[in-house]
Amino acid sequence: MKIIILGAGQVGGSLAEHLASEANDITVVDTDGERLRDLGDRLDIRTVQGRGSLPTVLRQAGADDADMLVAVTNSDETNMVACQVAHTLFHTPTKIARVREATYLTRAELFDNEAIPVDVLISPEQVVTNYIKRLIQHPGALQVIDFAEGKAQLVAVKAYYGGPLVGQQLRQLREHMPNVETRVAAIFRRDRPILPQGDTVIEADDEVFFIAAKANIRAVMSEMRRLDESYKRIVIAGGGQIGERLAEAIESRYQVKIIEMNPARCRHLSDTLDSTVVLQGSASDRDLLMEENIADADIFLALTNDDEANIMSSLLAKRLGAKKVMTIINNPAYVDLIQGGDIDIAISPQLATIGTLLAHVRRGDIVSVHSLRRGAAEAIEAIAHGDEKSSKVIGKAIENIGLPPGTTIGAIIRDEEVIIAHDNTVIEAGDHVILFLVDKKHIRDVEKLFHVGLSFF
């Protein structure tokens, strides 16, 4: 696939890295020559320096025969104009734009071929807000992913000493919970993936990914670890777009406080939010945190744009008694360094956004793609189309499907029913199939399984 990416920042660079490793023809456009040189040295891609909204620059990047334009510069307006130019002058089939400003996003009529021709809108702030909201709803989870509009969920937890299943074989999960259907999709032990079998023994500190119907998630979590109590008191450091959206989404269910430095932003938050307490000051101010009883906080969320400020305020909050801290980290190199110590969960906005973008780039009918373990693995939701003659999966039991190495099918959503996958489960047309890949180099093989008819060749 020939793809033009506008913007060589963290999202554009990460996307180029993902797609270049999958044999796509990638061209990255940016005004920053140094960023482009850095990307070009590391990846097998073309680069073009210039403003991505200009027709001459798009033509130089290969827009005449591009399959897709992904506009992820820091400017909403540049992204939207680039999609307009690509549509009008180059008839680019698929146009994806990152749009951050909420007032644009609330006007759906803006984005169609008669107005601004954007096929897919990506809002990183909304993606990250939803991600954090799911973590708050499932205390103790490291990652929570929705499939089929939330009917099934994939959850990652760390197995703790004292968990009922720790030290026992996976097949005993069914004995512990005879009325609950679940499947362990993968286990990461000391950063190495283990494909689970019935005789696999769960060890303390294993990172366990399991899939189940949404209603059964809490019961399964209780088998891996002692359940955390539901959160009540939440402190948010940073009243930017993510902080504001999150407070708005959760303030009716939790006691929420926001700490924000900017006085004008504080006034805006006070006017906009209903029950959230807005405090002006620095989240790294020890006296302020003590005064606001940080030791009583169930969770402290550092959501500013400054990685160092987020890390320092999180470490201070944990030292002062906050039970759990989650931190947004924009620099991917920091994420692995800090997660799991005093900082319980490090959230990478880039990885959360990349998953949304990848769903629209994959071949076959791929509904959603989610990066797991900071991009080391992927979970994919694909729809089975065709019939037994035209499809490689329909009408076959899972044990007879030639799955690529390191790939498992965790569940199938059929209409409203969540079916946990077993070897003898047969896939039918229209099924939403949830797959887990611990080795991303087999993405293409998975896509081919869900192609129909002659597209195999």
C-alpha positions as CSV (number, residue, x, y, z in Angstrom):
1,M,0.0,0.0,0.0
2,K,1.3,3.5,-0.9
3,I,0.8,5.8,2.1
4,I,1.7,9.4,2.6
5,I,2.1,10.5,6.3
6,L,2.1,14.3,7.0
7,G,3.9,15.0,10.2
8,A,7.1,13.4,11.5
9,G,6.3,14.0,15.2
10,Q,5.8,11.2,17.7
11,V,2.6,9.9,16.2
12,G,3.7,10.2,12.5
13,G,7.1,8.8,13.3
14,S,5.6,5.8,15.3
15,L,3.1,5.1,12.5
16,A,5.9,5.2,9.9
17,E,7.9,2.8,12.0
18,H,5.0,0.4,12.3
19,L,4.0,0.5,8.6
20,A,7.5,0.4,7.1
21,S,8.2,-2.9,8.9
22,E,5.2,-4.4,7.1
23,A,6.4,-3.8,3.5
24,N,4.3,-0.7,2.7
25,D,5.6,2.1,0.5
26,I,5.8,5.0,3.0
27,T,6.6,8.7,2.4
28,V,6.8,11.1,5.3
29,V,6.3,14.9,4.8
30,D,7.4,17.5,7.4
31,T,8.8,21.0,7.5
32,D,11.6,19.9,10.0
33,G,14.5,18.5,8.0
34,E,16.3,17.2,11.0
35,R,13.4,15.0,12.1
36,L,13.1,13.7,8.5
37,R,16.8,12.8,8.4
38,D,16.5,11.0,11.7
39,L,13.5,8.9,10.4
40,G,15.2,8.3,7.0
41,D,18.3,7.0,8.7
42,R,16.3,4.5,10.8
43,L,13.6,3.4,8.4
44,D,13.3,2.3,4.8
45,I,11.0,5.2,3.8
46,R,11.0,8.3,1.5
47,T,11.0,11.7,3.1
48,V,9.9,15.1,1.6
49,Q,10.5,18.4,3.3
50,G,7.8,21.0,3.0
51,R,4.3,22.0,4.0
52,G,2.0,19.0,3.6
53,S,-1.0,21.1,2.6
54,L,0.6,22.4,-0.5
55,P,-0.3,20.7,-3.9
56,T,3.3,20.8,-5.1
57,V,4.6,19.1,-1.9
58,L,1.9,16.4,-2.1
59,R,2.7,15.8,-5.7
60,Q,6.4,15.4,-4.8
61,A,5.4,13.0,-2.1
62,G,3.6,10.8,-4.7
63,A,0.0,11.9,-4.2
64,D,-0.9,11.1,-7.9
65,D,-1.1,7.4,-7.1
66,A,-1.2,7.2,-3.3
67,D,-3.7,4.8,-1.7
68,M,-3.9,6.8,1.6
69,L,-3.1,10.1,3.2
70,V,-2.6,10.2,6.9
71,A,-2.4,13.9,8.1
72,V,-1.1,14.0,11.7
73,T,0.7,17.3,11.9
74,N,0.3,19.5,15.0
75,S,-2.1,21.8,13.1
76,D,-5.8,20.8,12.7
77,E,-6.2,23.3,9.9
78,T,-3.1,21.9,8.0
79,N,-4.5,18.4,8.3
80,M,-7.9,19.3,7.1
81,V,-6.7,21.4,4.1
82,A,-4.3,18.6,3.1
83,C,-7.3,16.2,2.9
84,Q,-9.2,18.7,0.8
85,V,-6.3,19.1,-1.6
86,A,-5.7,15.3,-1.8
87,H,-9.4,14.8,-2.6
88,T,-9.8,17.6,-5.1
89,L,-6.6,17.4,-7.0
90,F,-5.3,13.8,-6.6
91,H,-8.5,11.8,-5.8
92,T,-6.8,10.0,-2.9
93,P,-9.1,7.1,-1.9
94,T,-8.6,7.3,1.9
95,K,-7.9,10.4,3.9
96,I,-7.3,10.3,7.6
97,A,-6.8,13.5,9.7
98,R,-5.9,14.1,13.3
99,V,-8.2,16.8,14.7
100,R,-7.8,18.0,18.3
101,E,-10.1,20.9,18.6
102,A,-13.4,19.7,20.2
103,T,-15.5,22.4,18.5
104,Y,-14.6,20.9,15.1
105,L,-15.4,17.4,16.2
106,T,-18.9,18.3,17.4
107,R,-19.9,19.4,13.9
108,A,-20.2,16.1,12.0
109,E,-21.5,17.9,8.9
110,L,-18.1,19.5,8.4
111,F,-16.5,16.2,7.4
112,D,-18.0,14.8,4.2
113,N,-17.1,15.0,0.5
114,E,-19.3,18.0,0.0
115,A,-17.5,20.0,2.8
116,I,-14.1,18.9,4.1
117,P,-13.5,15.4,2.7
118,V,-12.0,13.5,5.7
119,D,-12.8,9.8,5.7
120,V,-11.5,9.1,9.2
121,L,-11.2,11.6,12.1
122,I,-8.7,10.8,14.9
123,S,-8.8,12.7,18.2
124,P,-5.9,11.6,20.3
125,E,-7.3,13.4,23.4
126,Q,-10.5,11.4,23.2
127,V,-8.7,8.1,22.5
128,V,-6.5,8.7,25.6
129,T,-9.5,9.9,27.7
130,N,-11.4,6.7,26.9
131,Y,-8.3,4.6,27.7
132,I,-7.9,6.1,31.1
133,K,-11.6,5.9,31.9
134,R,-11.6,2.1,31.3
135,L,-8.6,1.8,33.6
136,I,-10.4,3.7,36.3
137,Q,-13.5,1.4,35.9
138,H,-11.3,-1.7,36.4
139,P,-9.0,-1.1,39.4
140,G,-5.9,-3.2,39.2
141,A,-5.9,-3.6,35.4
142,L,-2.8,-2.5,33.4
143,Q,-4.7,-2.3,30.2
144,V,-8.4,-2.6,29.2
145,I,-9.5,-2.9,25.6
146,D,-13.0,-3.0,24.2
147,F,-14.1,-5.2,21.3
148,A,-17.4,-5.3,19.4
149,E,-18.6,-2.0,21.0
150,G,-17.7,-3.2,24.5
151,K,-19.4,-6.6,24.5
152,A,-16.0,-8.3,25.1
153,Q,-12.9,-6.9,26.8
154,L,-9.3,-7.9,26.8
155,V,-7.7,-7.1,30.2
156,A,-4.0,-7.2,31.3
157,V,-3.3,-7.8,35.0
158,K,-0.1,-8.5,36.9
159,A,-0.5,-11.8,38.8
160,Y,0.3,-11.3,42.5
161,Y,1.4,-13.6,45.3
162,G,-1.8,-14.8,47.0
163,G,-3.9,-14.8,43.8
164,P,-6.0,-18.0,43.7
165,L,-4.6,-19.1,40.4
166,V,-0.9,-18.2,41.0
167,G,1.2,-21.4,41.1
168,Q,-1.6,-23.4,39.4
169,Q,-2.2,-24.6,35.8
170,L,-4.4,-22.6,33.5
171,R,-6.8,-25.5,33.0
172,Q,-7.8,-25.1,36.7
173,L,-9.3,-21.7,35.8
174,R,-12.4,-23.6,34.6
175,E,-12.6,-25.5,37.9
176,H,-12.4,-22.3,39.9
177,M,-15.1,-20.6,37.8
178,P,-17.3,-23.2,36.2
179,N,-19.9,-20.7,35.2
180,V,-17.6,-18.1,33.7
181,E,-16.2,-18.4,30.2
182,T,-12.7,-16.8,29.7
183,R,-9.5,-17.5,27.9
184,V,-5.9,-16.4,28.7
185,A,-4.7,-15.1,25.3
186,A,-1.0,-14.6,26.3
187,I,1.3,-14.3,29.2
188,F,4.4,-12.1,29.4
189,R,7.1,-13.4,31.9
190,R,10.1,-11.2,32.4
191,D,9.3,-9.4,29.1
192,R,9.1,-12.6,27.1
193,P,5.9,-13.9,25.6
194,I,4.5,-17.3,26.5
195,L,1.7,-18.8,24.4
196,P,-0.6,-20.4,27.1
197,Q,-1.4,-24.1,27.1
198,G,-3.6,-26.0,29.6
199,D,-0.6,-27.0,31.6
200,T,1.0,-23.5,31.7
201,V,1.6,-22.5,35.3
202,I,0.9,-18.8,36.2
203,E,3.8,-17.3,38.3
204,A,3.7,-14.2,40.5
205,D,4.6,-11.1,38.5
206,D,3.4,-12.6,35.2
207,E,1.6,-10.1,33.0
208,V,-1.6,-12.0,32.0
209,F,-3.9,-11.0,29.1
210,F,-7.3,-12.6,29.3
211,I,-10.5,-12.1,27.3
212,A,-14.1,-12.4,28.5
213,A,-17.5,-10.9,28.2
214,K,-17.6,-7.5,29.9
215,A,-19.8,-8.7,32.7
216,N,-17.3,-11.4,33.7
217,I,-14.1,-9.3,33.8
218,R,-14.1,-8.6,37.5
219,A,-14.6,-12.2,38.4
220,V,-11.7,-13.3,36.3
221,M,-9.4,-10.6,37.7
222,S,-10.1,-11.9,41.2
223,E,-8.5,-15.2,40.2
224,M,-5.2,-13.6,39.2
225,R,-4.8,-11.1,42.1
226,R,-6.5,-9.7,45.1
227,L,-9.1,-7.3,43.8
228,D,-8.5,-3.6,44.4
229,E,-11.4,-1.7,45.9
230,S,-13.3,0.6,43.5
231,Y,-11.8,4.1,43.3
232,K,-13.6,7.0,45.0
233,R,-11.2,9.9,45.3
234,I,-9.3,11.0,42.1
235,V,-6.8,13.8,41.7
236,I,-5.9,15.0,38.2
237,A,-2.8,17.0,37.6
238,G,-3.2,19.1,34.5
239,G,-6.5,20.7,33.3
240,G,-5.7,20.6,29.6
241,Q,-7.9,18.9,27.0
242,I,-7.4,15.3,28.4
243,G,-7.8,16.4,32.0
244,E,-11.0,18.4,31.3
245,R,-12.5,15.6,29.2
246,L,-11.7,13.0,31.8
247,A,-13.1,15.0,34.7
248,E,-16.3,15.7,32.7
249,A,-16.7,11.9,31.9
250,I,-16.2,10.7,35.5
251,E,-17.2,13.5,37.9
252,S,-20.8,12.1,38.3
253,R,-19.4,8.9,39.8
254,Y,-16.2,9.9,41.6
255,Q,-14.9,12.7,43.8
256,V,-12.6,14.6,41.4
257,K,-10.1,17.3,41.9
258,I,-8.0,19.0,39.2
259,I,-4.8,20.9,39.9
260,E,-3.9,23.4,37.1
261,M,-1.3,26.1,37.0
262,N,-2.9,28.6,34.5
263,P,-5.4,30.9,36.2
264,A,-7.4,31.5,33.0
265,R,-7.7,27.8,32.4
266,C,-8.8,27.3,36.1
267,R,-11.6,29.8,35.5
268,H,-12.7,27.9,32.3
269,L,-12.7,24.6,34.2
270,S,-14.7,26.0,37.0
271,D,-17.3,27.3,34.6
272,T,-17.4,24.1,32.5
273,L,-17.4,21.3,35.1
274,D,-20.2,20.5,37.5
275,S,-18.9,19.0,40.7
276,T,-15.1,18.8,40.1
277,V,-13.0,20.9,42.5
278,V,-10.5,23.1,40.6
279,L,-7.3,24.1,42.4
280,Q,-4.8,26.6,41.0
281,G,-1.2,25.6,41.7
282,S,1.6,23.1,40.9
283,A,1.0,19.4,41.2
284,S,4.7,19.2,42.4
285,D,3.9,21.5,45.3
286,R,4.3,19.3,48.4
287,D,2.4,21.7,50.7
288,L,-0.6,21.8,48.2
289,L,-0.7,18.1,47.9
290,M,-0.5,17.7,51.7
291,E,-3.2,20.3,52.2
292,E,-5.5,18.5,49.8
293,N,-5.0,15.2,51.7
294,I,-3.2,13.4,48.8
295,A,-2.8,10.4,51.2
296,D,-6.6,9.8,50.9
297,A,-6.5,9.8,47.1
298,D,-7.3,6.4,45.5
299,I,-5.6,7.4,42.3
300,F,-3.4,10.3,41.1
301,L,-3.3,11.0,37.4
302,A,-0.6,13.2,35.9
303,L,-2.0,14.4,32.5
304,T,0.1,17.5,31.6
305,N,2.1,17.8,28.3
306,D,5.4,17.8,30.2
307,D,6.9,14.3,30.8
308,E,9.3,15.4,33.5
309,A,6.6,17.3,35.4
310,N,4.3,14.3,35.2
311,I,7.0,11.9,36.5
312,M,8.1,14.2,39.3
313,S,4.5,15.0,40.5
314,S,3.6,11.3,40.3
315,L,6.6,10.2,42.4
316,L,5.8,12.9,45.0
317,A,2.2,12.0,45.2
318,K,3.1,8.3,45.7
319,R,5.6,9.2,48.3
320,L,3.0,11.2,50.1
321,G,0.6,8.3,50.2
322,A,-1.5,8.2,47.0
323,K,-2.6,4.6,46.6
324,K,-2.0,4.4,42.8
325,V,-0.5,6.8,40.2
326,M,-0.9,6.8,36.5
327,T,1.2,9.1,34.3
328,I,1.0,10.2,30.7
329,I,4.5,9.8,29.0
330,N,4.9,11.2,25.5
331,N,8.5,10.0,25.1
332,P,8.3,6.3,24.4
333,A,11.8,5.8,25.7
334,Y,10.7,6.7,29.2
335,V,7.7,4.4,29.3
336,D,9.5,1.1,30.0
337,L,11.9,2.9,32.4
338,I,9.3,4.0,34.8
339,Q,6.3,1.7,34.7
340,G,6.0,-0.8,37.5
341,G,8.0,1.0,40.1
342,D,6.5,3.9,42.1
343,I,4.5,4.7,39.0
344,D,1.9,2.0,38.5
345,I,0.9,2.7,34.9
346,A,2.6,4.8,32.2
347,I,0.3,5.8,29.4
348,S,1.6,6.5,25.9
349,P,-0.7,8.7,23.9
350,Q,1.2,7.7,20.8
351,L,0.5,4.0,21.2
352,A,-3.1,4.5,22.0
353,T,-3.5,6.6,18.9
354,I,-1.5,4.3,16.7
355,G,-3.9,1.5,17.3
356,T,-6.8,3.6,16.0
357,L,-4.8,4.5,12.9
358,L,-3.7,1.0,12.2
359,A,-7.3,-0.3,12.0
360,H,-7.8,1.8,8.9
361,V,-4.5,0.8,7.2
362,R,-4.8,-3.0,7.6
363,R,-6.0,-5.0,4.7
364,G,-9.0,-7.4,5.1
365,D,-12.0,-6.3,7.2
366,I,-10.1,-5.3,10.3
367,V,-12.3,-3.4,12.7
368,S,-9.8,-2.5,15.4
369,V,-6.1,-2.9,16.2
370,H,-4.6,-2.3,19.6
371,S,-0.9,-2.1,20.6
372,L,-0.1,-4.1,23.7
373,R,2.8,-4.0,26.0
374,R,4.1,-0.7,24.5
375,G,3.8,-2.0,21.0
376,A,5.4,-5.5,21.5
377,A,2.2,-7.3,20.6
378,E,-1.2,-6.6,19.0
379,A,-4.8,-7.5,19.5
380,I,-6.9,-7.4,16.4
381,E,-10.7,-7.6,15.8
382,A,-11.5,-8.9,12.3
383,I,-14.8,-9.8,10.6
384,A,-15.2,-13.0,8.8
385,H,-16.8,-12.5,5.3
386,G,-17.7,-14.7,2.5
387,D,-18.6,-18.4,2.6
388,E,-16.8,-21.8,2.9
389,K,-15.6,-21.5,-0.7
390,S,-14.3,-17.9,-0.7
391,S,-13.0,-17.7,2.9
392,K,-10.0,-19.4,4.6
393,V,-11.7,-19.3,8.0
394,I,-15.5,-19.7,7.6
395,G,-16.9,-23.2,8.3
396,K,-13.6,-24.3,9.9
397,A,-12.9,-25.2,13.5
398,I,-10.2,-23.1,15.0
399,E,-7.8,-26.1,15.3
400,N,-8.0,-26.5,11.5
401,I,-7.2,-22.8,10.7
402,G,-3.6,-22.2,9.7
403,L,-2.8,-19.5,12.2
404,P,0.6,-17.9,11.9
405,P,3.2,-18.6,14.7
406,G,2.5,-16.8,17.9
407,T,-1.1,-16.1,17.0
408,T,-4.2,-17.2,19.0
409,I,-7.9,-16.6,18.6
410,G,-9.3,-15.6,22.0
411,A,-13.0,-15.0,21.4
412,I,-15.7,-14.7,18.8
413,I,-18.6,-12.2,19.0
414,R,-21.6,-13.5,17.1
415,D,-24.5,-11.0,17.2
416,E,-24.9,-10.3,20.9
417,E,-23.2,-13.4,22.1
418,V,-19.5,-13.6,23.3
419,I,-18.1,-17.1,22.5
420,I,-14.8,-17.9,24.2
421,A,-12.7,-19.7,21.6
422,H,-11.9,-23.5,21.9
423,D,-10.2,-25.8,19.4
424,N,-13.6,-27.1,18.1
425,T,-15.3,-23.7,17.8
426,V,-16.4,-23.1,14.2
427,I,-16.3,-19.7,12.6
428,E,-19.4,-18.4,10.8
429,A,-19.9,-15.6,8.3
430,G,-20.3,-12.2,10.1
431,D,-18.4,-13.3,13.2
432,H,-16.1,-10.7,14.9
433,V,-12.9,-12.7,15.6
434,I,-10.5,-11.4,18.3
435,L,-6.9,-12.4,17.6
436,F,-3.8,-11.9,19.7
437,L,-0.4,-11.7,18.1
438,V,2.8,-11.8,20.1
439,D,4.9,-11.3,16.9
440,K,3.8,-8.4,14.7
441,K,5.8,-9.6,11.6
442,H,2.9,-12.1,11.0
443,I,0.3,-9.2,10.6
444,R,0.2,-9.7,6.8
445,D,-0.5,-13.5,7.2
446,V,-3.5,-12.7,9.6
447,E,-4.9,-10.2,7.1
448,K,-4.7,-12.7,4.3
449,L,-6.8,-15.2,6.4
450,F,-9.6,-12.6,6.4
451,H,-9.4,-11.7,2.7
452,V,-12.2,-13.1,0.5
453,G,-11.8,-14.9,-2.8
454,L,-9.1,-14.0,-5.3
455,S,-7.5,-11.4,-3.0
456,F,-5.5,-14.3,-1.5
457,F,-3.4,-14.2,-4.6
